[in-house]
Structure formats: structure tokens, C-alpha cells
């Protein structure tokens, strides 16, 4: 089972190598009262926490806690504790990925609910309301709440999905760490991406309710120590229908993530094209006209009252992912205007009209959808340096989640000017360049993108309106010349596309043909 589908995010625990749980009974009193977006004030200020390496036994034991609510306490296995310790104590170059991981998991939960809703019997009693994702930062209580109305989880699913990590994933991750070859920002590739919540949180709670008829509302929580607990969550705000609510208790050194502006930036970067509606709780200021009491003191009878404009601050959930991923639609269904609007919005090129584009699907060893554009003019960053390293024109997505735009080898440098998106369902989240190269995926994608780019160039060259190719050549001809020198495999394809001035052609271009 894919671990991420329901947790909207979190975390992990016991390796599947553990054969059984032994349960001991004890009388301990716990009182965890929480709320969807209003968390009790005793969570407002928490002391700074110092995390030392986790000391845990290999045996996994559980403690059933007896309270007003019946709960179970589980201790993590040593191997899992080692991974957790790395997450908590290591220095990360990019903690931002936590939101990408958790929103992606929430989208998986929504996707599963949609599938089950379609296949469910009308009389089954399961919740079939449209899924969505909501995010709210509570600065006062120092928490971030990520809630989805997805499939939710039962008690057994909480234990299996949030309480265990696939043995192979944990093992591979530990081996890579031992070899010094693991990039901790790429933890998701090993199936342990749920730990990303602890990049910015020292305690995580999951309130969940399964879409199965009659399912209770449950709570899973862990303070990133040696254990996690599962209990009834009847005291929490009720989840309507089904879904999962994540409550991240933010560390003191990660306070910047409590700013709605920071969360909005991350959502726009990573989750712009997630299929399900994502809303962020944020303040907005509007201006309204109201009667000016001071100016109307001496207002004569029958005279129209004087008005003034005052700012009004409102807080509400605001839709984030309004841009639609047109590359997922069949090309025949997308209009020319939609292609142009997408280009301008996705690549922040509001003053540029794309000269040409190609929209295709790659099938076979690798399945992906792609949309490539030839810009109408040379991008500004390339006008100073034709191979500018900061120019990121090809955006890689996995299931509509933005992954990276820094893969140098996804396109040869002589095609640096081509803009586009590549979206694959086959690649893992947090895919790295090394992983791509080892799986030969990068080489396959590269060949197809080059082939489709050359097809566009040829179509322009063969167009009855010769001015189109002349404009293209004036903008990007120098890149094709570099391609002839650097790309032996495509040299024969590029040579006919070259243009020159000759003594016979005068002021018009000629070619070798």
C-alpha cells in the first residue's frame, strides 16, 4: 500500500520487520483536547526543546492507556528512531519541502476518496462530498493546520499507515546514510517522506475520520520522541463527512512558516496544479465607503451625506490553485488562446506571445505528458548569458506536484531557450538527478523532448510565411549553431535548419539545402 494516501501527511513508525506487538496495561491519565483551528492556549508558548539521539530498544511494545477515552501508546523501533533522529537534528538546506509533501499526501487521500465515491453503492452510506484541502496558520497557538476532506482512516489504517514504514524503504535510507550518499532533502524517494512534518514541527497530531459508514473520529499524535499514541477524538472539532486534519506544533526556529505569505509562496511554487481545491486562511484588505460622521455634523436636511473610504480587514479561506494544468487535457480540447494564457501565467511572461508549441504524451518505458513552447522573444535572462545557469525553463512535475526546474540534463544546453512542463506519474516525489540517471528515465525524456523541439523548428522552416522562421532564427539561431558543434547525434537534423548570408543571397538568408 502507498503510505501517503491518507495521512495527509505524517509520519511513520515501526518497521515491518517487527512481527508483533506486546500489550501491557497501565493506568495513566492523559488529556489532549484540541480543536480544528482554535487550539487551547496552553500550547501558546512551549519551551525550547533539545533533541538528543533517540535511545530505543529493538523490541516494540505498546501501552494501552486508560482514561476517559481509551488510548494506545506505541514505542518506535530502534531503526525508525534513528531515521527520526536524523530528521529532527540534521541541518536541512530546504525545510520548505514539508508543505509539498503534506499537501501531496492530502491530494492522494482526496483522489482515493473520489475513486471510492464513484465505485460506492448509493445505499452504502459512505461520504461522497467533493474533496478539498484547507490550510491555516494559527500564530497565537504556534500551529499549522492542514485539513483534507479525503478518504480518512480507521484505527487499523492509522496503525498500518502512520505507524509503520516499509522495511525496504527504511533499510535503503539507512544504507544511503551510511554511505554518505543520501540527500536528506530527498527522503521521500525512500518511502519515508512523512518525516517531513518534523522538519518544522516538534509535535504532530492527526485527527481523522474514515469515509466508511459508522467510523469514529480518532486521534494519532507524537511529539517526535520515542512513542506515538492513538485514541478517540470525540473532544476535537468534528470532521464533517470524512477526512484528516493535521496539527503541526511549529518549532521556535521555524516561526516563518506561520506567516500566510510564506505558505502562499510555497503553495504557488509546489502545489499550483494540484487537482483538488486548495484554500489558505489569509487576511485581505478591502476598502469600503461609509458615512463620514465628522463631516456630516452640520449636514443640512435633505443634503446628501458625505462619504469616506475606510480599510476593512477580512480573514477567510482564499483559493490558491486556480490555474488549471492544461497539459493533462487532450490537445484537441485546448484552444489556442488557452495555450497562450497558460504560457504567460506559468512562465511569468505576460509581455511575450509564444511563437509555437507542441503538446504530446510519451508512452512506453516512461509515461509522461509534456507541453513545450518556443518563446516569441529571447528570454531576458538569456540576453545577458545565453547559457545562464539560473534560467529554469523546463519544469518537472510528478502527478501535478512541482518537483524541480534545475535538472540540467533534461534538455541539452543548446535548447536552453525552450520553455515547458513535463509531468510523469511514474517518478517518485523528491526525485533527484542521480535517481533519474540510474533509472535511465532522464535519457528517455531527453530524447523525446529534443525530437519534439526539432519537429517544431522544421514546421516553422517549412511554413509558407518565411518571416516566421526568420524571426525564430534571429532570436535563437546561435543556439542551433551550438547544437551542431555539441550534439553529434542530432547534427544531421540541425544542419538543414541553419541559415547564413552569402554573396549570392545578398540580404536574405540561405541554407545548405
N, C-alpha and C positions, 0 to 999 in steps of 0.2 A: 504494500500500500504506500502511496506517496504521502510522506509525513505531513506535508504542508497543507493539505487540503482544508482542514477545518480550523486550525488554531489561529487562523488569522495570525498566528504567529508565534509561537513562542518557542518553545524551548524543549526540552528534551529529557532525557534522563536515561534510564537504565539500558545497558547493552543487552541485545537479545541473547547473548551468551548465558545470561542468568537463567537458570532453569526454573526457579520457583520463588515465591515469596513466603516467608515465615511470619506469621502474625502474632503479636503479643498484645495483651490488653493492659491499659494503664488508665488512671484517672487524671487527666489534665484538662484544665479549663482554658479554652480559647474564646476570644470574642472578636470576630472580624466583621465589622459592619461597614459595608461600603455601598456606593451609590453610583449610578452611571456617570453623572457629570458633577455631582456635588459630593465630595468625599469629606468625611468628618475632619474637624480642624486639628485633631491631634496628629495628623500626618503633615501638618504645615512645615514644621522645621524638624529635620532629622539630623542627628549628629553626624559628623564626618566619619566615614567608615574606612577602616584599614583592612584590606583583604590579604590574608596570608595564604600560602598554598593549602589547598584543602587536604585534610587528612581523613581518609575514609577506608573502611575495611572492604575487602573484596566481596564479602557477603552482603546481600541486600536484605534488609529487614524492614518490616512495616509496623507501625504502631497505630492501632485504632483508638482514636481519641474520643472520650465520652464527654459530651457537652449537651447544651440544649439542642444542638444539631449533631448528628453522628458524622464523624470525620475519620479519615485515614491518613496516616503520616508515613511517607516512604523515604528511605535514605538512598542517595545515589551510589552507584557502584564506583569503585576507585578510578577506572579508566575514564568514565564520564566526568568524574570530578576533576581529573587532570585537564580535560578539554575546557571545562567551565572555568578553571583557574586561569587558563591562558586568555580566555575571553575577557575576564574581569581585570587582570593585572597587566596585560600587554599594552604597549602603546600602539595605537592604530593611526594610520595616516588618514583614514577616511571613515569616521563613525557615521557619516550620513547614510550609509547603506542600510541602516536599521529600518528606516521607513520604507525603502524599496522592498525589502524582504517581507515585512509585515503586511504591507498593502497587497503585495503579490499573493501572499497566503490567503488574505481575506478574499481576494478575487477568485482564488481556487475554490474556496468554500461557497462563494456565490455561484460559481459555474456548476458545481456539483448539485447545488440546490435546484438550479434551473433544469438540469438534466433529470433529476428525480421528480420534479414537479410535472414535467412533460410525460413521464412514464408512469406517474402515480395514478391509481384508481380514483375517480371522483369521490367515491364514498370512503376512501381510506382515512380521511381526517387529517392528512398531513398539511402543513402550512405551504401555500403556493403563492404567497405575496411576492412581488418583484424584489429581487435582492439589491442592496445598495451598501455603501461604505461611508461611515462618518468618522471624522477625526476632530478632537477638541483638546486644546491645551488649557489646563487649569493652573494658572501661575500661582495663585494663593496657596493651593494644596500641593504644588510641585508634582503634578501628574499629567501624563498624556493619555487620553482615552481613544482607542481605535476600535470602533464597533462595526460589525458587518451583520447583515440580516441573511446570512448564508445558511448552510446546512446544519450548523451547530453540532454538539457532541453529546453522546450518552456517557454514563460513568465508565463503562468498559472502554469506549473510544478515548476518553480522557487519559486513562492509564496507558493504552496502547499508542496513542498518537503523541501525547505530551510527556509520557513517562518512559519512553524507550527511544534509543537511537539504533538504526540499523547497524548490526555488528560490523559489516564491511565498511560502512562509511566512517565509523569511529576508528576502526583499525587503520584505514588508509590515511586518515587525517593524522593520526599519531605517528605513523611511519614517515609521512612527509615532514612532520615537525622534527622527527629525529634526524632526518637527512638535511634539515635546514632548507628545504625547498618549498615549504608551504607559505604562501602569501596569506596572512591571516584575514585580509580583506576578501579572500575568495573562499571562505569557509563553506559557502553554500554548495560548491561543487562536490563536497564530500557528504552531502545529506545532513549536515549539522548546522544549517543556516539559521535555525530557530534561536541559536545562542545570540544572534544579532541584537535581540532586545536588551541584553545585558551590556551592550556597548555603552548605553546611555542610562540604564536603569539599574538600581540595586535591589529592587523587588518588583515582581511581576504577578499580577492576578489575572485569571481568566474566569469570567462569568459566562456560562454557556447554557443553551437550551436546544436540544435536538429537535429537528423537524418531525421526528417520529411522534405519532399521536400519543398523548399522555406522558410525555417525557418531562422529568422535573428540571428545575433550574439548578445548576451546580457551580461550585467554585473550585478552581485549581490555583494554588499560589506557592511561590517560593521566593525567598529573599536572597537567592544565589549562594546560599550556604550549602549545607550537606543534605538537605531534605526538601521535599515538597509535600503539600497536603491536598487532599480532595475532600470536600464537604458539601452539604446542601447550601444553597444560596437564596433561601426564601427571604432573607433580610435585605437583599440587594434590590435595586430598582428592577421591576420585571421586564424581561425581554419579550417584546410583542412578537408572536409567531415563533420564529426560531432565529438563532444567530449566536455570535460570540463577541464578547466585549473584553478587550484587553485594557488593563490599567497598568501603565508603566510609571513607577515611582522614580522620578528622574534624579540622578546623582547631582551633587552640588557642582561638579565640574562640567556638567552638560546642560546648564541652565539656558543656553542659547536656543535649545530645541523647544522651549516653552513659548517662544515667540511665534505668533501665527505667520509672520513674514518669512521666517526661516522654514517652517513647514510648507508654506505655499511654494517657496523656491524649490524644495526637494520634490514636491508633488509634480510641479511643472517640468522638472528635469527627468524624473524617472517614471512617473505614472500618468503622463499626459494622455496616453492612448489606451489605458485600461478600459475594458469593455463595459464595466458596470459603473454607475454613477458614484463619484467620489465628492463628498462635501466637506468643507473645512469651516469650523466655527471661527469667525473673524469679525472684527469691528469695521464698520464703514461709516463715513460721514456724509450726510446729505444736508442740503440747505433748503429751509422752508421759509415761506413768508408768513409773518404773524403781525397782528396789530401792534403798533409802536405806542405803548401806553404813555410814555413821556411826551411824545409829540402830539398825542391826541387829548392832552389835558384840557386845552382850550378849544376843542373842536366844536364848531357851531352846529346847531341842529340841522340835519339834512346834508351836511358836508360829508364827503366820502372819507372814511378813516385812513390815516397814513399807515403804511406797512413798513416793516423792516425784515431783512433776511438774517436768520439765525442758523447756526450749525446744529444739527441733530445727530448724535452718535447712536448707531444701532449695532447690536450684536446678533448675528444669525448665521445659519449654515449657508455657505456660498458654494455653488457648483464649481469644481476645479477642472475636470476633464471634458470640456465641451467640444474640443477638436476631435473629429472622427478619423480613424485610420483607414483612409480610402484604399490603401494597398490591399486590404483584405477583401475588397469587393471585386467582382468580375470586371475586367476593363471595359466591357461593353456597357456597363451600367454607370460608368463615371463620365461626367461631361467634361468638355474642355475647360469650362470655367471652374469646375471643382478641382481639376488638376492644378490650374494656375493659383487658385486661392490656397490650396494646400501647400504649394511651393513657397508662397510668400509667408504663410504663417509658420510652417515647420522650420524654415531656414532663415527666418527673420530677414527676408529680402523683399520688403514692402515696395521698394522702388525698382525692382527688377522683374521682367517678364521672362519666364523660361523660353528658350528657343525651341527646344524639343524634349520629349520624354518618352520613356519606354516602361511599360508595366507588365510584369511577367511572373510566372510561377516556375520554380525549379523543382523537379521531381526525380526520383531515383535514389542514389546513395544518401543524398541530403535533400530534405524537403524544406523549401522556404519560399516566401513571396518577396518581391523586390520592386521598387519604383526608382528609376534613375532619371535625372534631369541634366540637360546641357543649359547652363545659365545663359541669360541674354547678354550679359556683360561679364568681364573678368572680375571675380570677387575682389573686394578691396584689399583683403589681407594678402592676396596673391600678387597684387600690383607692386608690392614692395619686395617680396621674396617669392619667386614662382614655386618654391618648394617649402613654403612656410610650415614649420612643424606644428604651429598652433592652429593651423587650418584643419578643421574637423568636418569633413563634408559627407562622409558615409556613416550613417547611424545604424548600429546593430541593436535589434530588439529580439527578445525571446518572449513569445506569447504576449506581444504588445507592451512588454516592460522594457524600458530603455536600459541597455547594458553598458555600451561603450561607444565612443566615436574616436578612439585613439589607436585602433588596430591598423598599423602601418601597412601590413601585408594583405589587407582585404582588397586593396586596389594598388596596382603599380604606381609609382610616383609620377609617371608621365600622364596619368589620369587624375591627377590631384584636383583638377578643376571640376570634376563630375560630382554632383550632389545627389544624395539619395538615401533610401532606407532599405534595410534587409531585415526581415522578420522570420525567425525559424521557431518551430515548435520542438525541434529535435535537440537543441542545445540546452545545457543546464544554465540556470541563473548563475551569475558570478563567473561566467566562463572567462578563462584567461587566454592570452595569446599562445602560451605553451600548450594548454589543453587542446586548443584548436589545431595546432600544428601536429600534435601527436595523433589526433584522430583523422587527419587529412581533410577535415571539413573545410579549413581555410582555403586550401588549394582548389577544391571543387568550386567553392563560391567565387573565388578569384577568377577562375577561367570563364565562368558564366557571365560575370559582370563585365569582363573585358570584351567578350564576344558580343554582348548586347550593346556595349558602348560603340564598338566598331560598326555594328549594324546601323546605329543612329547616324554616325558620321557618313556612311555610304549613302544613306537615304537623303541626307542633306546635299551631298555632292551630285546626286542624280536628279535632284529636284529641277523642274523646268525653270524655276526662278533662281538663276545663278547667284543673285545677290545674297541669298540665304547662306550659301557656303562661303562666299567671300567674307561675310560678316563673321561667320564661325572661324574661318582661317585667320582673320586679322586679330581675333580675340585669343585663340588657342592654338594657332599653328605651331608655335615654338614648342608646345608640349608634344605634338606628334613627331617633330624632328628628334626630340629626346628619345621618344619611343623607338624610332628606327635604330638608334645607337644602342639602347639598353635592352630592348626586348627582341631577341633573335627569333623567338617563336612566332611573333606577330609581325616581323619585319616585312614579309611579303604582302601582308594585308595593309600595312601602313603606307608603303611607298606610293601606290596609286593615289593616295589621298594628299600627298604633298603638293604644294603649289609654289611656283617660282616666277620671277620676271626673267625674260630672255630678250636677246637682241631682236628677235622676230616678233615677240608678243607685245613689245612696247610697254604701255601702262597697264596691260591686262595680264592676269596670271595664266600660266601654262603648267602642264603636268608632264610626267614621264610617259603617259599613255599616248 
